């Protein structure tokens, strides 16, 4: 059941009406049932997997909280980690492990009877697994209180707006909201509806239109010039941003209508002034998850320099591997680690030569924004390419085969419209940056009448220019 479908609009309308008509004591159970109905619309069998992961972490959390013996606490944390990560590894990474094992055996001249597994990746498994584990880890470190009501906990894990592609919430933020007595508020309804409309526009008008060109070019990179591949790469950078941030906006907006407040997941990442700043603005819930549960426990930056470099590479490479069982994702993560370190070394050189004052200049800031965007786009090549060899081919062509003639796809009108939509997005992002237009739930500086007309125009754009109901990119993760 996709957010960008009439099926979801009908489903959500029913949930909304029933939720606010029920007494408070029944609402969480209803949300839990609705969330499982939502999830089972994909493949009903996997609902039992999500229920199992939920119960494992609920039970482990209770056991951890009931003892002060460190070894017992560690035992139950390990149980939660093993039983939660095992399904994720099996469904998402088993064939990747088998494939690389077979390549190694063949390279060494051996033979193997291993065959690939016939598995289907459960929707949102990475998201609900990480959200479940964050609870167990937080209980272990006493960063959150234990939950004694399984219905509340299961609803926290399965909450349908953010179930399939995040944001990855923390129990300290979302779980407590299931205990609140939400009343219908027109202000929340308007806030949520506006954010949902903007997210839907980004998805069906911008992202899905750009995907036509990107899929065409990246599906056959050897047939195109460096100039065409450059345009396709920039298009993909905008496509994945509008696709994923569009989902996040619709998730946050849907939850807000029901009285829940999810965390902000994007904060104008393509206006970032550094790679570290980019990761503070892109997929915030995942980057903070890795920071809190991997980077900091490994020592963060409180260790010797070489160990810190190691920590950076581990976090970024695992972040890449989280996105998918392909070497392209691992290289993508490694590139971001390299960019992060190069940036750190560059800042040290500026300080060493007493040139760090240039950071105050607006032209330098603009230069950094452009450079960060170009580096991120280069890394996106590996993220989007069908293989490592395709990624290197595209990179080489962009660097050497610069033909001024740019392939415009199957329709010049669609190509020109795509460029205009990107420019439109840039204008909106700048207005959001200067706090003229609304970002997340910020109050815009425009009049209510202008805001009303703005969202009417967005709905009109969705009606006239929306072209598909494609699944969201991050559903595959």
C-alpha positions in Angstrom: 0.0 0.0 0.0 1.8 3.1 -1.3 1.4 6.6 0.1 1.1 7.8 -3.4 -2.1 5.8 -4.1 -5.8 6.2 -3.7 -5.7 3.0 -1.8 -3.7 4.6 1.0 -5.9 7.8 0.9 -8.9 5.6 1.5 -7.2 3.5 4.2 -5.9 6.6 6.0 -9.3 8.3 5.9 -10.9 5.3 7.6 -8.1 5.1 10.2 -8.4 8.8 10.9 -12.2 8.7 11.4 -12.2 5.5 13.6 -9.1 6.6 15.6 -10.7 9.8 16.9 -14.1 8.2 17.4 -12.7 5.6 19.8 -12.2 6.1 23.5 -8.6 6.8 24.4 -8.1 3.3 26.0 -8.8 1.6 22.7 -6.8 3.8 20.3 -3.4 2.2 20.6 -4.8 -1.2 20.0 -6.6 0.1 16.9 -3.4 1.7 15.6 -1.6 -1.6 16.1 -4.2 -3.5 14.1 -4.3 -0.8 11.4 -0.5 -0.9 11.2 -0.5 -4.6 10.7 -3.2 -4.4 8.1 -1.1 -1.8 6.3 2.0 -4.0 6.4 0.2 -7.2 5.4 -1.0 -5.5 2.2 2.5 -6.3 0.9 2.9 -9.9 2.0 1.0 -11.0 5.0 3.4 -13.7 6.1 6.1 -11.2 7.0 3.8 -9.7 9.7 4.8 -12.6 11.9 8.5 -11.7 11.4 7.9 -8.2 12.6 5.8 -9.4 15.5 8.6 -11.8 16.5 11.3 -9.1 16.4 9.0 -6.8 18.4 8.4 -9.5 21.1 12.1 -10.4 21.3 13.1 -6.8 22.1 10.1 -6.3 24.4 10.9 -9.4 26.4 14.7 -8.6 26.4 14.0 -5.1 27.6 12.0 -6.4 30.5 14.7 -8.9 31.4 17.4 -6.3 31.2 15.5 -3.9 33.5 14.8 -6.6 36.1 18.4 -7.3 37.0 21.4 -5.3 38.2 23.8 -8.1 37.3 25.9 -6.9 34.4 26.4 -10.3 32.8 22.7 -11.1 32.8 22.0 -7.7 31.3 24.6 -8.4 28.6 23.2 -11.8 28.0 19.7 -10.5 27.2 21.1 -7.7 25.1 23.1 -10.2 23.0 19.9 -12.3 22.7 18.0 -9.3 21.4 20.9 -8.5 18.9 21.2 -12.1 17.6 17.5 -12.8 17.3 16.8 -9.4 15.7 19.7 -9.3 13.3 19.6 -13.0 12.2 16.4 -12.5 10.0 17.9 -9.3 8.6 21.1 -11.0 7.6 19.3 -14.0 6.2 16.8 -12.1 4.0 19.0 -9.3 3.0 22.6 -10.6 2.9 22.5 -14.4 2.6 22.7 -14.4 -1.3 25.4 -11.7 -1.2 27.5 -13.8 1.1 26.9 -16.9 -1.0 27.7 -15.1 -4.2 31.0 -13.8 -2.9 31.8 -17.2 -1.4 31.3 -18.8 -4.9 33.5 -16.2 -6.6 36.2 -16.9 -4.1 36.0 -20.6 -4.5 36.0 -20.3 -8.3 39.0 -18.0 -8.2 40.9 -20.6 -6.1 39.9 -23.3 -8.6 37.6 -25.1 -6.2 34.0 -26.3 -6.5 31.0 -25.7 -4.3 27.5 -27.2 -4.0 26.1 -23.9 -2.6 23.1 -22.5 -4.4 21.4 -19.2 -4.1 18.4 -18.9 -1.8 14.9 -18.1 -3.1 14.1 -15.3 -0.6 12.0 -12.2 -0.8 13.2 -9.1 1.1 10.5 -8.2 3.7 9.4 -4.6 3.3 11.0 -2.2 5.9 13.0 -5.0 7.6 16.0 -2.7 8.1 13.9 0.0 9.6 11.8 -2.0 12.1 14.9 -4.0 13.1 16.9 -1.0 13.9 14.0 0.7 15.7 13.5 -2.4 17.8 17.2 -2.7 18.7 17.5 0.9 19.7 14.9 0.2 22.4 16.8 -2.8 23.8 20.1 -0.9 23.7 18.6 2.2 25.4 17.1 0.1 28.1 20.5 -1.6 28.7 22.2 1.8 29.0 19.3 3.2 31.0 18.6 5.9 28.4 14.9 5.0 28.4 12.4 3.4 30.7 11.2 -0.1 30.1 7.7 -0.6 28.5 5.4 -3.0 30.3 2.6 -2.9 27.9 3.2 -5.0 24.8 0.4 -3.4 22.8 2.1 0.0 23.2 5.5 -1.4 22.3 4.2 -3.3 19.3 2.4 -0.2 18.1 5.7 1.8 18.4 7.5 -0.7 16.2 4.7 -1.2 13.6 3.4 2.4 13.5 2.3 2.5 9.9 3.3 6.0 8.8 7.0 5.4 9.4 7.1 1.6 9.3 8.4 0.9 5.8 11.0 3.7 5.3 11.4 5.6 8.5 12.2 7.9 10.1 13.8 5.4 12.5 12.3 6.5 15.8 13.6 6.2 19.3 11.4 4.8 22.1 12.1 7.9 24.2 10.5 10.1 21.6 7.7 8.0 20.0 6.7 5.3 22.4 5.7 7.7 25.1 3.3 9.4 22.6 1.1 6.2 22.5 0.3 7.0 26.2 -0.9 10.5 25.5 -4.6 11.3 25.0 -4.6 12.8 21.6 -7.5 15.1 20.8 -8.3 16.2 17.2 -6.7 19.5 16.5 -7.4 21.4 13.3 -3.9 22.9 13.6 -2.3 19.4 13.6 -4.6 18.4 10.7 -3.5 21.4 8.6 0.2 21.0 9.5 0.1 17.3 8.6 -1.9 17.8 5.4 0.4 20.5 4.1 3.5 18.4 4.7 1.8 15.4 3.1 0.9 17.4 0.0 4.4 18.8 -0.4 5.9 15.3 0.0 3.5 13.9 -2.5 4.4 16.6 -5.0 8.1 15.9 -4.6 7.4 12.2 -5.2 5.0 12.0 -8.1 5.8 15.2 -9.9 9.6 15.5 -9.5 11.1 12.2 -8.5 9.0 9.9 -10.7 9.4 12.1 -13.7 13.2 12.3 -13.3 13.3 8.5 -12.9 12.2 8.1 -16.5 15.4 9.7 -17.7 17.7 8.3 -15.1 16.5 4.7 -15.6 17.0 5.1 -19.4 20.6 6.4 -19.1 21.8 4.3 -16.2 20.3 1.2 -17.8 22.6 1.5 -20.8 25.5 3.8 -19.8 27.9 2.5 -22.5 25.6 4.1 -25.2 25.8 7.7 -23.8 28.4 10.5 -23.5 29.9 11.9 -20.4 27.7 15.0 -20.7 24.5 12.9 -20.8 25.7 10.8 -17.9 26.5 13.9 -15.9 22.9 15.2 -16.4 21.5 11.8 -15.5 23.6 11.7 -12.3 22.4 15.2 -11.2 18.9 14.1 -12.1 19.3 11.0 -9.8 20.6 13.2 -7.0 17.4 15.2 -7.1 15.3 12.1 -7.7 16.5 10.2 -4.7 16.2 13.3 -2.5 12.6 14.0 -3.6 11.7 10.4 -3.4 13.0 9.7 0.1 12.3 13.1 1.6 8.9 13.0 -0.1 8.2 9.7 1.8 9.4 11.2 5.0 7.2 14.2 4.6 4.2 12.1 3.9 5.0 9.9 6.9 5.5 12.8 9.3 2.4 14.5 7.9 0.2 11.4 8.3 1.4 10.9 11.8 0.8 14.6 12.7 -2.8 14.4 11.5 -3.3 11.6 14.1 -1.6 13.7 16.8 1.9 12.1 16.7 5.1 14.0 16.0 7.8 12.1 14.2 11.4 13.4 14.0 12.6 15.5 11.1 14.5 13.3 8.6 15.8 15.8 6.1 17.0 19.4 6.5 18.0 20.8 3.1 20.9 18.4 2.7 22.0 19.8 -0.7 22.7 23.2 0.9 25.2 21.5 3.3 28.6 23.3 3.6 30.5 20.1 4.4 30.2 16.3 4.2 29.7 16.1 7.9 27.0 18.8 7.6 25.4 16.8 4.8 25.1 13.8 7.1 23.5 15.9 9.8 20.8 16.9 7.2 20.4 13.7 5.2 18.4 10.7 6.5 18.9 12.1 10.0 17.3 9.2 11.8 19.8 6.7 10.3 22.9 8.8 10.7 22.1 9.6 14.3 21.4 5.8 14.9 24.8 4.9 13.6 26.4 7.7 15.6 24.7 6.7 18.9 24.8 2.9 18.6 28.0 2.3 16.7 30.4 5.3 16.4 30.2 6.5 20.0 30.5 2.9 21.5 33.5 2.4 19.3 35.1 5.4 20.9 34.1 8.1 18.5 36.7 10.8 18.2 37.9 10.2 21.8 40.5 7.7 20.6 43.9 7.8 18.8 43.9 9.3 15.4 44.3 6.0 13.4 41.6 4.4 15.4 39.4 7.4 14.7 40.0 7.0 11.0 39.1 3.3 11.4 35.9 4.2 13.2 34.9 6.6 10.4 35.4 4.0 7.7 33.5 1.3 9.7 30.5 3.5 10.3 30.3 4.8 6.7 30.9 1.4 5.1 28.3 -0.3 7.3 25.9 2.6 6.5 26.4 1.8 2.8 26.0 -2.0 3.5 22.8 -1.2 5.4 21.3 0.1 2.1 21.8 -3.1 0.2 23.8 -6.3 -0.3 25.9 -5.0 -3.2 29.5 -3.8 -3.5 28.2 -0.6 -5.1 26.7 0.4 -1.7 29.8 -0.5 0.1 31.9 1.7 -2.2 29.4 4.5 -1.8 29.8 4.4 1.9 33.6 4.2 1.6 33.6 7.2 -0.6 31.7 9.3 1.9 34.2 8.2 4.6 37.1 9.3 2.3 35.4 12.6 1.6 34.8 13.1 5.4 38.5 12.5 6.1 39.7 14.7 3.2 37.5 17.5 4.5 39.0 17.1 8.0 42.5 17.3 6.6 41.6 20.3 4.5 40.3 22.2 7.6 43.5 21.4 9.4 45.6 22.7 6.5 43.6 25.9 6.5 44.2 26.3 10.2 47.9 25.5 9.9 48.5 28.1 7.2 46.3 30.6 9.1 43.7 30.7 6.3 40.7 29.6 8.3 39.4 33.2 8.2 38.1 32.5 4.7 35.4 30.4 6.2 33.6 33.6 7.1 33.2 34.7 3.5 29.9 34.1 1.7 31.7 33.2 -1.5 33.6 30.5 0.3 30.4 29.1 1.8 28.8 29.0 -1.7 32.0 27.3 -3.0 31.7 24.7 -0.3 28.0 24.0 -1.0 28.8 23.5 -4.7 31.8 21.2 -3.9 29.8 19.1 -1.4 27.0 18.7 -3.9 29.5 17.6 -6.6 31.2 15.1 -4.3 27.8 13.7 -3.2 26.7 13.4 -6.8 30.0 11.5 -7.6 29.2 9.0 -4.8 25.6 8.7 -6.1 27.0 7.1 -9.3 28.1 4.1 -7.3 24.8 4.0 -5.4 22.7 4.1 -8.6 24.8 2.0 -11.0 23.8 -1.5 -11.7 27.4 -2.8 -11.0 30.8 -1.7 -10.0 32.0 -1.9 -13.6 29.1 0.3 -14.7 30.0 2.8 -12.0 33.6 3.0 -13.2 32.5 3.3 -16.8 30.2 6.2 -16.0 32.9 7.9 -13.9 35.5 7.5 -16.7 33.1 8.8 -19.4 32.1 11.8 -17.3 35.8 12.6 -16.9 36.9 12.0 -20.5 34.0 11.7 -23.0 32.6 15.2 -22.7 30.4 15.6 -25.8 28.4 18.8 -25.8 25.4 17.0 -27.3 23.1 15.8 -24.5 20.6 13.1 -25.1 17.2 14.3 -24.1 15.4 11.0 -23.7 12.2 10.0 -25.3 10.7 13.4 -25.0 12.3 16.9 -25.2 9.2 18.3 -23.5 9.7 15.9 -20.5 13.4 16.7 -20.4 12.9 20.5 -20.3 10.1 20.1 -17.8 12.4 18.0 -15.6 15.0 20.8 -15.6 12.3 23.4 -14.8 11.1 21.3 -11.9 14.6 21.1 -10.5 14.9 24.9 -10.7 11.5 25.1 -9.0 12.7 22.9 -6.2 15.9 24.9 -5.8 13.8 28.1 -5.4 11.6 26.5 -2.8 14.7 25.1 -0.9 16.2 28.6 -0.8 12.9 30.1 0.5 12.9 27.4 3.2 16.6 28.1 4.0 15.8 31.8 4.6 12.7 30.7 6.6 10.3 32.4 4.2 8.6 29.0 3.3 7.7 26.3 5.8 10.2 23.6 6.6 9.1 20.7 8.7 6.6 22.5 11.0 8.2 25.9 11.0 5.9 28.9 10.6 6.3 30.6 7.2 6.5 34.3 6.8 3.8 34.4 4.1 0.1 35.2 4.6 -2.5 32.5 5.2 -4.1 33.4 1.8 -0.8 32.9 0.0 -0.3 29.6 1.8 -3.7 28.4 0.8 -3.1 29.3 -2.9 0.3 27.7 -2.7 -1.1 24.3 -1.7 -3.9 24.5 -4.1 -1.3 25.0 -6.9 0.6 22.0 -5.5 -2.5 19.9 -5.7 -3.1 21.1 -9.2 0.5 20.2 -10.1 0.0 16.7 -8.7 -3.2 16.3 -10.7 -1.8 17.6 -14.0 1.9 16.6 -13.8 2.0 13.5 -11.5 2.9 10.6 -13.7 3.0 7.4 -11.7 2.5 5.5 -8.5 6.0 3.9 -8.4 7.2 2.4 -5.2 9.6 4.5 -3.1 13.3 3.9 -3.6 14.0 3.2 0.1 11.3 0.4 0.2 14.1 -1.9 -1.1 16.2 -1.2 1.9 
